[in-house]
Each structure stands twice: as structure tokens, then as C-alpha cells.
Amino acid sequence: MSTPPPPHQPPEWGTPPPGGFGAPPPVPPVPPTAPQQPPVPPTVQSPAPAAPPQGQPAYGYPQQGYGYPQQPAAGAGAPPHYGAPTAPMQAAQPPAPMQAPQPPAPGGAGNDKRSQLMIVGAALLAIALIIAGGFWYVSGDDGGDDKQPTANGSPSGDKPAGGTAGSEKAPANTKSKPLFNQPSPTPEEIVDVAGSWLTDSTYVKSDVAKVVGYNTVDGGKKWEIPFPGELCGETKHVSDNKTAVLFRPTQPTPDNKYPACTEVGVIDLNAGKLVWSGNAKGATTGDKPASYYEVTLSGQIVAAGGTSGGAAWNLADGKPLWTPKVDGEGCYDSGYAGGEALAVIRKCGHGDNQTLYAQTLDPATGAQTASYKLSPGIEWASIVSTKPLIVGADVGKTAKNASGVSDLFVVGPKGELKAHISLASGNYGGKCGGTEVEKCSGFVVGNGKVYLPSVEHQGKEEGGRTNELLSFDLETGKETTDRADAGEHRTLFPLRMDGPNVIAYKEPPYDKGGQIVSIDGKTMKETLLMENPVGSRTTEADYSPDYSEYRYHNGKLFISRTTARKPSSAGDTEYLFISFSAS
């Protein structure tokens, strides 16, 4: 992919405005908009098989249900801003409550007392199961083993601290060995190759105008999907073993070096097939297709957005569902975030007089279910999490360390501000990507907290640099006492949740390899899952959490680049990705 427009750069250091960044006033209505026709039907590239191959799902971020109520919440303020959908999909229903086991029938008079005790015990068990079932509905987690996982190795669904243990276990031997390294393509111009997904048997990586699946045992190529132009966007989410990408309709030419990013495609990660692809007319592009910056998934919905428009499709067959419309007030959807729920950052107004709204949507219809108005003067906002809804913004241009985020806002299901988290001190290491809504990194959400690293600082030893994993309570907005030290000469970076635990990567010091650790979300105790060989330290150190993708699952780690380029010096070897195995 050609290099996309540069993200919004965070401003210079500053100080918070007087009075801090308190909650904005009650949400005023967002101007209603006229109905919009659904997008142009997609072109089916390779029909989804009637019986797709069965196997273990792909791993990464949660895809459990839609999260928020499917009808607009009372008092949410802003009316729905989407046109009537074509054949709205039905929201997934929560599973039926578990049935308590029944006591056996009495076996005679001598068993009467035993039977009575068993009946009492069964009643107590039923009550416990009802309570547990209610907690599942609130937390969005049924504790089962058939969760739909996504890109980076995590089964979906957050577990509360002290709940069911995570799925990642330390192998008998945590010392890893290099698995295989894939040489990087060498285009003349820098090309974006962001996008990677990991299943139990396949590592899937974006390349120049193609997506390739590799065997996780020996690195052999399993399949390859070519595209007519460079890839220009991807989602980290996976649903039904499918994910979505953006691509350009043609290759660059001397007359058109940067073809518009107009095409959406869905990939079956198991079968290695392009299930469907298509585009939609933009609200400001006339008869031309809209150009997109981002694509995401939530349940059975694919949503893509950009400054020229947005659209949503059915994941399975590409059926157009809904499109937003730019109205007379200049309102448009700047981008979507998916996962357990679907959310949007919506901009209204013109020029310097713009207002941002963070909204949750019914994925099937595009109808707004809650809306939160951000403070005036905020130019860009990002979404850290969709369930709960957590919005990151640079308020008053006070973001430090090129992080692009000074404050987090935790929004409730009715659009109310539940908590405000200030990061303006500059002591925290999470980052957000300016113009891109779903490009925050370094934040993971679970156990009613948001976890993030501290900034790198001087360690105990001379010349040593280190940091810690910290957390904030999502109910109070206050920093907790949680702390997990990276150790001398190491810095850590959280990758994802694994049940109640945090999976984190520790960068290699000068004399050791990198590590993967599991951090207990309640005690912050670390468990080593993998330590890479010191002989690979130089190659591993070529990658950074700021510019690379890390996918870990079941004793296998893949680290990949997000851009490809021709080496600056002849004879230099760069790798598209490197991998390690401790299983």
C-alpha cells in the first residue's frame, strides 16, 4: 500500500486549562439527517463455502455480541442519524440461563434425609447459577471455551479479576527457539503492509497487494490472496473466522501514484478465500465510490469510514445495510471502532467551529443507542474500547511524549460520563493515532480497569531503563495501586487481555532476548510464558511496539513490520516478520 496521509501530530507540551477537564454539559441533540440509500452491492469474489472448514478460530480482540441496547436509550439526546436499512439484521440474543441439575428420585425411606439435603443443595446451586448467569449478561462473558477470538491471540470476552483463569499457560520449557523469518518485500516506494492475524494453525500477514497464510509449524505458505491494488487498511477484529481489509482498485501509475482507498474485502482466515469485496458511494463524492481510512467489525457487521463517507455491510455475504449521511450541519462519521460493540466518532460543524460526538450504534441498523458530546476545541478523538465505551482525546493540546492523548472519557450506556481519566502528567505510555479512530495502542481493558504502561525512565542500575504496567479504575477514574515492574534494562508493553490476566511483551535488553509474560490482573504477579534466545536479540530489537505488530498464542510469537521498503544498503536483509516457538 502507498503510504496513507500522515496522522494528526500531537501538539507541544502544555498545561491543562483552568478548572481541569470536567464533564461536558448534557448532550444536545445531534442534527437529524435525511435517509440515505444503501451502498452499491458488492462484487462477490469467492462465495463463502456452504460448510466452511471447521477448526479453531482466529485469535485477537473480543467479538462477543453487540453490547449496548439495540433501542436508543432514554435521554440519550441525539436522534438516529442513519437512513433506513435494507433488511435489518437481528441482534444476537444472550444464551438461555443454565439449568441447575436435578436431584435424583428418592431410593426409599432410608434415603429421605439424603434426598431432602440434595433438594436443598440443588436449590442453592440453582440460585448460584442464576446469579452467575446474570453476571454473564452484564459482563458479556459466558466463561466458555468456544469464544470467538481475533487477531492477536486472545479469546474474546474479559474475565473479572478472580474469575476463570486465562487460556495461556506456561509451557514446560519457556526457552523459545526461532521458528521462521520471512524476508520483507523490497518495493521502490515505502508501502504499508499493516495487518496480521493468528489462528491455531495459521499466521496470516498482509504483504504488497496480497495477504498470505503461513503454516505455524514450519512457515510453509498455505495460501495467498492477490488484490488488484495495494492494501490500505485492516481491522484487528475477527468474527466467524473472518476479518476485513481495505484495498485500492488499481496499482499506482505515473499519472495516479495514490489510487483512492475505496474497496472493502472480507477474508476467510481458515479457507484462505476472499469471500466478497465491494464499495459504496460517498456522501460527498457524487457517483464515485467513497474513500475510506478505516474498517472494523462488530458481530456480523463490517463498517468502513472516512471523511467522504461511511457504510456497513453484512459480514457473511456483503449485503449493504446502511450508510451515514452528511447533513446541512456538516455532520459526518469520521471513523468506526468495533469489537464487542460498534461505536463512531461523529463530527458536526464547519471550520474551527466543530463538535465531536462519541456514539454507540446498533450494528444492524446504524441507529444511535447513546451519544456523548466532547468538549469544544477537541479536533480529533479515538476510541480505546467499545464495551465499555472509552474515548481518548488531546484536550487543550496537553498531550505529552507524542502520545496524542491527554485524557480518557469512560461513557455509560446512556451516554453519561462515568469517569474521567487524566493522562496529562506525561507519566503514561499509551498512544492514540489522531485522525484514525481505532488506532490507539498500549491500552488494554478488563477487570473494570484500563491497563497501560508508564513511560520509560531510569532504573535502579546506572544506565538502565525500565517501566511498569499500571491501571486506572473505570468507575472512579482514579489510578489504582496495581504495578508490575518490567525489570532492570527492560520495558514492557501490554498486548491484550487473557481472561483476567494481561499478556505483555518485554523488549530485550542488551544481553538477553525478549519475553512474553502473563500478569495476574488481581495480584499483578508475573508468569513467564516465553523467553527468546539471546542469539536473536539483534534481529528482535529491530522491531518496536510503536511500529510493529505482536501476535502471541499458545507458545508462538510473531512480530511483523507495518511498512515495507527497499533496503537502504545493498546486502541488508530485512524481515517482514520473525517468529518464535516455545511449545
C-alpha positions as CSV (number, residue, x, y, z in Angstrom):
1,M,0.0,0.0,0.0
2,S,1.1,3.5,-0.6
3,T,1.8,5.5,2.5
4,P,-1.5,6.9,3.8
5,P,-1.9,10.5,4.8
6,P,0.2,11.2,7.9
7,P,-1.8,11.0,11.2
8,H,-2.5,14.1,13.2
9,Q,0.5,15.0,15.1
10,P,0.0,15.8,18.8
11,P,0.8,19.3,19.9
12,E,3.6,20.7,22.0
13,W,3.6,20.1,25.7
14,G,1.3,22.4,27.7
15,T,-0.8,22.6,30.8
16,P,-4.4,21.8,31.4
17,P,-6.9,24.6,31.1
18,P,-8.1,26.2,34.4
19,G,-10.7,24.1,36.1
20,G,-9.5,20.8,34.5
21,F,-11.4,18.8,32.0
22,G,-14.7,18.1,33.8
23,A,-17.8,16.5,32.4
24,P,-19.4,18.4,29.5
25,P,-23.0,19.6,29.8
26,P,-25.9,17.3,28.9
27,V,-25.8,16.1,25.4
28,P,-27.7,18.3,23.0
29,P,-29.4,16.7,20.0
30,V,-27.2,15.9,17.0
31,P,-28.9,17.4,14.0
32,P,-31.1,14.8,12.3
33,T,-30.3,13.8,8.7
34,A,-32.2,12.6,5.8
35,P,-32.4,8.9,5.0
36,Q,-29.6,7.6,2.8
37,Q,-29.8,4.8,0.2
38,P,-27.7,1.7,1.0
39,P,-24.3,1.3,-0.7
40,V,-23.7,-0.2,-4.0
41,P,-23.9,-4.0,-3.7
42,P,-20.5,-5.7,-3.5
43,T,-18.9,-7.9,-6.0
44,V,-18.7,-11.5,-4.7
45,Q,-15.1,-12.6,-5.4
46,S,-15.3,-16.0,-4.0
47,P,-18.6,-17.2,-2.4
48,A,-18.3,-18.4,1.1
49,P,-18.5,-22.2,1.2
50,A,-21.8,-23.7,2.4
51,A,-19.9,-25.6,5.0
52,P,-16.7,-23.7,5.8
53,P,-13.8,-25.7,7.1
54,Q,-14.1,-26.4,10.8
55,G,-11.3,-25.8,13.2
56,Q,-10.0,-23.5,15.9
57,P,-11.0,-19.8,15.4
58,A,-8.5,-17.0,14.9
59,Y,-7.3,-15.1,17.9
60,G,-7.3,-11.4,19.0
61,Y,-9.8,-8.9,20.3
62,P,-13.3,-9.7,21.6
63,Q,-16.3,-10.2,19.3
64,Q,-18.9,-11.1,21.9
65,G,-22.3,-9.7,21.0
66,Y,-23.3,-6.1,20.4
67,G,-23.0,-4.8,23.9
68,Y,-25.4,-1.8,24.2
69,P,-29.2,-1.9,24.0
70,Q,-30.5,-2.0,20.5
71,Q,-33.0,0.8,21.0
72,P,-31.9,4.4,21.7
73,A,-31.6,4.9,25.4
74,A,-34.0,7.3,27.1
75,G,-32.4,10.7,27.4
76,A,-29.6,9.9,25.1
77,G,-30.3,13.1,23.3
78,A,-29.2,12.9,19.7
79,P,-31.6,11.2,17.3
80,P,-30.5,8.4,15.0
81,H,-28.6,9.8,12.1
82,Y,-28.8,6.9,9.6
83,G,-31.2,6.0,6.9
84,A,-33.5,3.1,7.0
85,P,-31.5,-0.1,6.5
86,T,-32.4,-2.8,4.0
87,A,-33.5,-5.9,5.7
88,P,-32.1,-5.1,9.2
89,M,-30.3,-8.0,10.8
90,Q,-31.4,-9.2,14.2
91,A,-29.1,-8.6,17.2
92,A,-27.7,-11.7,18.8
93,Q,-29.7,-12.8,21.8
94,P,-28.0,-13.9,25.1
95,P,-27.9,-17.6,25.6
96,A,-30.6,-19.2,27.8
97,P,-29.8,-19.5,31.5
98,M,-28.1,-22.6,32.6
99,Q,-30.3,-25.2,34.2
100,A,-29.4,-26.5,37.6
101,P,-29.0,-30.3,37.8
102,Q,-32.0,-32.1,39.3
103,P,-31.6,-34.3,42.4
104,P,-32.2,-38.0,41.9
105,A,-35.5,-39.5,42.9
106,P,-35.5,-41.0,46.4
107,G,-34.5,-44.6,46.6
108,G,-36.6,-45.5,49.6
109,A,-37.4,-44.4,53.2
110,G,-33.8,-44.7,54.2
111,N,-32.9,-42.1,51.6
112,D,-35.4,-39.4,52.6
113,K,-32.9,-37.3,54.6
114,R,-30.4,-37.5,51.8
115,S,-33.0,-36.6,49.2
116,Q,-34.0,-33.5,51.3
117,L,-30.4,-32.4,51.5
118,M,-29.9,-32.9,47.8
119,I,-33.0,-30.9,47.0
120,V,-31.8,-28.1,49.3
121,G,-28.4,-28.3,47.7
122,A,-29.8,-28.2,44.2
123,A,-31.9,-25.1,45.1
124,L,-28.8,-23.3,46.3
125,L,-26.9,-24.3,43.2
126,A,-29.8,-23.0,41.0
127,I,-29.7,-19.7,42.8
128,A,-25.9,-19.5,42.3
129,L,-26.3,-20.3,38.7
130,I,-29.0,-17.7,38.2
131,I,-26.7,-15.1,39.8
132,A,-23.8,-16.3,37.6
133,G,-26.0,-16.2,34.5
134,G,-26.9,-12.6,35.4
135,F,-23.3,-11.7,35.8
136,W,-22.6,-13.2,32.3
137,Y,-25.2,-10.9,30.8
138,V,-23.7,-7.8,32.5
139,S,-20.1,-8.7,31.7
140,G,-20.6,-10.1,28.3
141,D,-18.7,-13.3,29.1
142,D,-20.0,-16.8,29.4
143,G,-16.8,-18.3,30.5
144,G,-17.0,-21.0,27.8
145,D,-14.2,-22.3,25.7
146,D,-15.9,-21.5,22.4
147,K,-15.3,-17.8,22.5
148,Q,-14.8,-16.0,19.1
149,P,-11.2,-14.8,19.3
150,T,-9.4,-12.4,17.0
151,A,-6.2,-11.2,15.5
152,N,-3.6,-11.3,18.2
153,G,-4.1,-14.5,20.1
154,S,-6.8,-13.6,22.7
155,P,-10.0,-15.5,23.1
156,S,-12.7,-12.9,23.4
157,G,-14.5,-11.7,26.5
158,D,-13.0,-10.1,29.5
159,K,-13.0,-12.1,32.8
160,P,-13.3,-10.3,36.1
161,A,-10.4,-10.4,38.5
162,G,-10.5,-13.7,40.4
163,G,-12.7,-15.3,37.7
164,T,-11.9,-18.1,35.3
165,A,-8.2,-18.4,34.5
166,G,-6.8,-17.3,31.2
167,S,-6.1,-19.8,28.4
168,E,-2.4,-19.1,28.0
169,K,-0.3,-21.4,30.1
170,A,3.4,-21.6,30.7
171,P,5.0,-24.4,28.7
172,A,7.2,-27.0,30.3
173,N,10.2,-25.2,28.7
174,T,9.8,-21.4,28.4
175,K,13.0,-21.1,26.4
176,S,11.9,-20.4,22.8
177,K,13.6,-21.2,19.5
178,P,13.4,-19.2,16.3
179,L,10.5,-20.6,14.2
180,F,11.0,-18.9,10.8
181,N,11.7,-15.4,9.4
182,Q,10.1,-14.2,6.2
183,P,12.2,-11.8,4.1
184,S,10.5,-8.5,3.5
185,P,9.4,-7.3,0.0
186,T,11.5,-4.6,-1.4
187,P,9.3,-2.0,-3.2
188,E,10.9,1.1,-4.6
189,E,8.5,3.3,-2.6
190,I,7.5,2.7,1.1
191,V,4.4,0.5,1.2
192,D,2.0,0.0,4.1
193,V,1.7,-3.7,5.0
194,A,-0.1,-3.4,8.3
195,G,-2.3,-6.3,9.3
196,S,-1.6,-9.7,10.8
197,W,-3.8,-12.4,12.4
198,L,-3.0,-15.6,14.2
199,T,-5.1,-18.8,14.4
200,D,-4.1,-22.2,16.0
201,S,-2.6,-23.4,12.7
202,T,-2.1,-20.3,10.5
203,Y,-0.3,-17.0,10.7
204,V,-1.8,-14.5,8.3
205,K,0.1,-11.4,7.1
206,S,-0.5,-8.5,4.8
207,D,2.0,-8.1,2.0
208,V,2.3,-5.9,-1.1
209,A,-1.1,-6.2,-2.8
210,K,-1.7,-9.6,-1.2
211,V,-2.5,-11.4,2.0
212,V,-0.6,-14.7,2.7
213,G,-1.3,-17.5,5.2
214,Y,1.7,-19.4,6.7
215,N,1.8,-22.7,8.5
216,T,2.7,-22.1,12.1
217,V,4.7,-25.3,12.3
218,D,7.3,-24.8,9.6
219,G,6.5,-21.5,7.9
220,G,5.3,-23.0,4.7
221,K,2.9,-21.0,2.6
222,K,-0.6,-22.3,2.9
223,W,-2.5,-19.9,0.7
224,E,-2.3,-16.5,-0.9
225,I,-5.0,-13.9,-1.8
226,P,-4.0,-11.4,-4.5
227,F,-5.5,-7.9,-4.8
228,P,-5.7,-5.6,-7.8
229,G,-4.1,-2.8,-5.8
230,E,-2.2,-2.2,-2.6
231,L,-3.8,-2.9,0.8
232,C,-4.7,0.4,2.6
233,G,-6.4,-0.6,5.8
234,E,-7.3,-3.6,8.0
235,T,-9.1,-4.5,11.2
236,K,-7.6,-6.3,14.2
237,H,-11.1,-7.9,14.9
238,V,-12.2,-11.3,13.7
239,S,-15.7,-12.8,13.7
240,D,-16.7,-16.3,12.4
241,N,-13.0,-16.7,11.4
242,K,-13.4,-13.8,9.0
243,T,-11.7,-10.4,9.0
244,A,-11.8,-7.3,6.8
245,V,-9.3,-5.2,4.8
246,L,-9.3,-2.1,2.6
247,F,-7.6,-2.1,-0.8
248,R,-7.1,0.2,-3.8
249,P,-8.8,-0.8,-7.1
250,T,-5.6,-0.4,-9.1
251,Q,-1.9,-0.4,-8.8
252,P,-0.1,3.0,-8.7
253,T,0.7,4.6,-12.1
254,P,2.8,7.6,-13.1
255,D,-0.4,9.5,-13.6
256,N,-2.0,8.2,-10.4
257,K,0.6,7.4,-7.7
258,Y,-2.0,7.2,-5.0
259,P,-5.2,5.5,-6.1
260,A,-8.1,6.1,-3.7
261,C,-8.7,3.6,-0.9
262,T,-12.2,2.6,-1.9
263,E,-12.6,-1.2,-1.8
264,V,-13.6,-3.3,1.2
265,G,-12.9,-7.1,1.3
266,V,-13.7,-9.9,3.7
267,I,-11.2,-12.7,4.1
268,D,-11.9,-16.2,5.5
269,L,-8.8,-17.0,7.5
270,N,-9.5,-20.7,7.6
271,A,-10.2,-21.3,3.9
272,G,-7.8,-18.6,2.6
273,K,-10.5,-17.1,0.4
274,L,-11.7,-13.6,-0.4
275,V,-15.4,-14.0,0.5
276,W,-16.6,-10.8,-1.1
277,S,-15.5,-7.3,-1.9
278,G,-17.3,-4.0,-2.8
279,N,-17.6,-0.3,-2.3
280,A,-20.2,2.4,-1.7
281,K,-20.9,5.9,-3.0
282,G,-19.8,8.6,-0.7
283,A,-22.0,11.4,0.6
284,T,-19.6,14.0,-0.9
285,T,-18.2,12.1,-3.9
286,G,-21.2,12.0,-6.2
287,D,-21.2,8.9,-8.3
288,K,-17.7,8.0,-7.3
289,P,-17.0,5.5,-4.5
290,A,-16.2,6.8,-1.1
291,S,-12.6,6.7,0.1
292,Y,-12.0,5.1,3.5
293,Y,-9.4,5.4,6.2
294,E,-10.5,2.6,8.5
295,V,-12.5,-0.6,8.5
296,T,-13.8,-2.6,11.5
297,L,-16.0,-5.5,12.6
298,S,-18.7,-5.9,15.2
299,G,-20.5,-9.2,15.3
300,Q,-21.9,-9.8,11.8
301,I,-21.3,-6.2,10.6
302,V,-18.4,-4.7,8.6
303,A,-18.2,-0.9,8.8
304,A,-15.8,1.4,6.9
305,G,-15.5,5.1,7.3
306,G,-13.6,8.2,6.2
307,T,-14.1,11.9,5.6
308,S,-16.0,11.2,2.3
309,G,-18.5,8.8,3.8
310,G,-19.1,5.5,5.5
311,A,-21.0,2.3,5.0
312,A,-21.9,-1.0,6.6
313,W,-22.3,-4.5,5.1
314,N,-23.3,-8.0,6.2
315,L,-20.1,-9.9,7.1
316,A,-21.2,-13.2,5.6
317,D,-22.4,-12.1,2.1
318,G,-21.6,-8.4,1.7
319,K,-25.2,-7.3,1.6
320,P,-25.3,-3.4,2.0
321,L,-27.0,-2.4,5.3
322,W,-26.8,1.3,5.9
323,T,-24.8,4.5,5.2
324,P,-24.5,7.7,7.2
325,K,-25.3,11.0,5.5
326,V,-23.6,14.3,5.7
327,D,-26.4,16.8,6.6
328,G,-26.8,20.5,6.4
329,E,-25.0,20.9,9.7
330,G,-21.9,19.3,8.3
331,C,-22.2,16.2,10.4
332,Y,-20.3,13.1,9.2
333,D,-18.8,9.9,10.6
334,S,-15.1,10.2,10.8
335,G,-14.5,6.6,11.7
336,Y,-15.8,3.5,13.5
337,A,-14.5,1.1,16.2
338,G,-15.7,-2.4,16.6
339,G,-15.3,-5.5,18.8
340,E,-17.9,-6.2,21.4
341,A,-19.9,-3.2,20.3
342,L,-19.9,-0.7,17.4
343,A,-19.0,2.9,18.1
344,V,-18.3,6.0,16.0
345,I,-16.7,9.4,16.3
346,R,-19.1,11.9,14.6
347,K,-18.1,15.4,13.6
348,C,-20.5,18.2,13.3
349,G,-19.9,21.8,12.2
350,H,-17.6,23.6,9.8
351,G,-14.0,25.0,10.1
352,D,-12.9,25.9,13.6
353,N,-16.5,25.5,14.9
354,Q,-16.6,21.7,15.0
355,T,-18.1,19.5,17.7
356,L,-17.3,15.8,18.2
357,Y,-19.7,13.2,19.4
358,A,-18.7,9.7,20.6
359,Q,-21.7,7.4,19.9
360,T,-22.6,3.8,20.2
361,L,-24.6,2.3,17.4
362,D,-26.9,-0.6,16.7
363,P,-24.6,-2.5,14.3
364,A,-27.5,-3.9,12.3
365,T,-29.3,-0.6,11.6
366,G,-26.8,2.1,12.3
367,A,-29.2,3.6,14.8
368,Q,-27.6,5.6,17.6
369,T,-28.0,4.0,21.0
370,A,-26.1,6.5,23.1
371,S,-24.2,9.8,22.4
372,Y,-21.6,11.8,24.4
373,K,-20.6,15.3,23.4
374,L,-16.9,16.0,23.8
375,S,-15.7,19.4,25.0
376,P,-15.4,22.2,22.4
377,G,-11.9,22.6,20.9
378,I,-11.1,18.9,20.6
379,E,-10.1,18.4,17.0
380,W,-9.7,14.6,16.9
381,A,-10.7,11.7,19.2
382,S,-10.0,8.0,19.2
383,I,-11.9,5.0,20.7
384,V,-9.9,2.8,23.1
385,S,-12.7,0.4,23.8
386,T,-16.3,0.0,22.7
387,K,-17.6,-2.0,25.7
388,P,-17.3,-0.1,27.9
389,L,-17.0,2.9,25.6
390,I,-13.7,4.7,26.3
391,V,-12.7,7.7,24.3
392,G,-9.2,9.2,24.1
393,A,-8.6,12.8,23.2
394,D,-6.0,15.5,23.4
395,V,-7.8,18.1,25.5
396,G,-6.4,21.6,25.4
397,K,-3.4,20.4,23.5
398,T,-1.8,19.0,26.6
399,A,-0.8,15.5,25.4
400,K,2.8,14.7,26.3
401,N,5.5,12.4,24.8
402,A,3.9,12.5,21.3
403,S,1.1,10.3,22.7
404,G,-1.8,12.1,21.1
405,V,-3.9,11.6,24.1
406,S,-4.2,13.6,27.3
407,D,-7.5,12.3,28.7
408,L,-9.7,9.3,28.6
409,F,-13.5,9.5,29.0
410,V,-15.5,6.5,30.2
411,V,-19.0,6.7,28.8
412,G,-22.0,4.8,30.2
413,P,-24.7,3.0,28.2
414,K,-27.0,6.1,28.2
415,G,-24.3,8.5,27.0
416,E,-23.4,9.7,30.5
417,L,-19.9,10.4,31.6
418,K,-19.0,7.7,34.2
419,A,-15.3,8.6,34.7
420,H,-12.6,11.0,33.5
421,I,-9.0,9.8,33.5
422,S,-6.3,12.4,33.1
423,L,-3.0,11.3,31.4
424,A,-1.7,14.9,31.0
425,S,1.1,14.4,33.5
426,G,3.1,12.7,30.8
427,N,3.9,9.7,33.0
428,Y,1.9,7.2,31.0
429,G,2.8,5.4,27.8
430,G,-0.5,4.8,25.9
431,K,-0.9,6.4,22.4
432,C,-3.7,7.3,20.0
433,G,-3.4,8.0,16.3
434,G,-5.0,11.4,15.7
435,T,-7.2,11.1,12.6
436,E,-7.7,7.3,12.9
437,V,-10.4,6.4,15.3
438,E,-9.3,2.8,16.2
439,K,-5.6,3.2,16.2
440,C,-4.8,3.5,20.0
441,S,-2.1,1.3,21.3
442,G,-0.7,0.4,24.8
443,F,-4.2,0.3,26.4
444,V,-5.9,-3.0,27.3
445,V,-9.3,-3.1,29.1
446,G,-10.5,-5.7,31.5
447,N,-11.4,-6.4,35.2
448,G,-13.1,-3.0,35.3
449,K,-9.8,-1.3,34.6
450,V,-7.8,0.1,31.8
451,Y,-4.1,-1.1,31.9
452,L,-1.3,0.9,30.3
453,P,2.5,1.2,30.7
454,S,4.3,4.0,32.4
455,V,6.8,6.0,30.3
456,E,10.3,4.6,30.2
457,H,12.5,6.0,32.9
458,Q,15.8,5.5,34.7
459,G,16.1,2.2,36.5
460,K,18.0,1.3,39.7
461,E,21.2,0.4,37.8
462,E,23.3,3.1,36.1
463,G,22.3,3.4,32.5
464,G,19.4,1.1,32.9
465,R,15.9,2.0,31.5
466,T,12.7,0.4,32.6
467,N,8.9,1.0,33.1
468,E,5.9,-0.5,34.8
469,L,2.4,-1.7,34.0
470,L,-0.2,0.5,35.8
471,S,-4.0,0.7,35.8
472,F,-7.0,3.1,36.3
473,D,-10.3,2.2,37.8
474,L,-13.1,2.7,35.2
475,E,-15.7,3.6,37.8
476,T,-13.7,6.2,39.7
477,G,-11.2,7.3,37.1
478,K,-8.5,7.0,39.7
479,E,-5.2,5.3,39.4
480,T,-5.1,2.0,41.3
481,T,-2.2,0.5,43.3
482,D,-1.6,-2.1,40.6
483,R,2.0,-2.2,39.5
484,A,4.0,-4.8,37.6
485,D,7.7,-4.0,37.1
486,A,9.4,-4.7,33.7
487,G,12.7,-5.3,35.4
488,E,16.1,-3.7,35.0
489,H,17.1,-2.9,31.4
490,R,13.6,-4.0,30.2
491,T,10.5,-2.1,29.2
492,L,7.1,-3.8,28.8
493,F,4.1,-3.2,26.6
494,P,0.6,-4.7,27.2
495,L,-0.7,-6.7,24.2
496,R,-4.1,-7.9,25.2
497,M,-6.3,-9.5,28.0
498,D,-6.4,-13.2,28.5
499,G,-9.3,-13.8,30.8
500,P,-8.4,-11.8,34.0
501,N,-4.7,-11.6,33.0
502,V,-2.7,-9.2,30.9
503,I,-0.4,-10.6,28.2
504,A,2.6,-8.3,27.8
505,Y,5.8,-8.2,25.8
506,K,9.1,-7.2,27.3
507,E,11.6,-5.8,25.0
508,P,15.1,-7.4,25.0
509,P,17.9,-5.8,27.0
510,Y,21.5,-5.8,25.6
511,D,22.3,-9.3,26.8
512,K,19.0,-11.3,26.6
513,G,16.1,-12.0,24.3
514,G,12.6,-10.6,24.6
515,Q,9.9,-12.1,26.8
516,I,6.2,-12.8,26.9
517,V,4.6,-12.7,30.3
518,S,1.1,-13.2,31.8
519,I,0.3,-10.7,34.6
520,D,-2.4,-11.6,37.0
521,G,-5.0,-8.8,36.9
522,K,-5.7,-9.1,40.7
523,T,-2.3,-9.7,42.2
524,M,-0.1,-8.3,39.4
525,K,2.1,-11.4,39.8
526,E,4.0,-12.2,36.6
527,T,4.3,-15.7,34.9
528,L,6.9,-16.2,32.3
529,L,5.4,-17.7,29.1
530,M,8.4,-17.3,26.7
531,E,11.9,-16.1,26.7
532,N,13.6,-15.7,23.3
533,P,17.2,-16.7,22.7
534,V,19.9,-14.1,23.1
535,G,21.3,-15.0,19.7
536,S,18.2,-13.5,18.1
537,R,18.4,-10.3,20.2
538,T,19.7,-8.1,17.4
539,T,17.0,-9.1,14.9
540,E,14.3,-8.9,17.6
541,A,15.5,-5.4,18.6
542,D,14.9,-4.2,15.1
543,Y,11.2,-4.2,15.9
544,S,9.4,-1.8,18.3
545,P,5.9,-1.8,19.8
546,D,5.4,1.7,18.3
547,Y,5.8,0.5,14.8
548,S,5.3,-3.3,14.8
549,E,2.5,-5.9,15.4
550,Y,2.9,-8.5,18.1
551,R,0.7,-11.7,17.9
552,Y,1.1,-14.3,20.6
553,H,-0.9,-17.5,21.2
554,N,-0.2,-20.9,22.7
555,G,3.6,-20.6,22.8
556,K,4.1,-18.9,19.5
557,L,5.1,-15.3,18.9
558,F,5.0,-13.4,15.6
559,I,6.4,-9.9,15.3
560,S,5.8,-8.1,12.0
561,R,6.5,-4.8,10.2
562,T,3.8,-2.4,9.2
563,T,5.7,-1.0,6.3
564,A,7.9,-2.4,3.6
565,R,10.7,-0.7,1.7
566,K,13.8,-1.3,-0.3
567,P,16.9,-1.7,2.0
568,S,19.0,1.5,2.3
569,S,22.2,-0.5,1.8
570,A,22.9,-3.4,-0.6
571,G,23.2,-6.7,1.2
572,D,21.0,-5.6,4.1
573,T,18.3,-8.2,5.0
574,E,15.0,-7.1,6.5
575,Y,12.3,-9.4,7.5
576,L,8.5,-8.9,7.0
577,F,8.1,-10.9,10.2
578,I,10.1,-13.0,12.6
579,S,8.7,-15.7,14.9
580,F,9.5,-17.9,17.9
581,S,8.1,-21.0,19.4
582,A,8.2,-22.3,23.0
583,S,5.6,-25.0,22.6
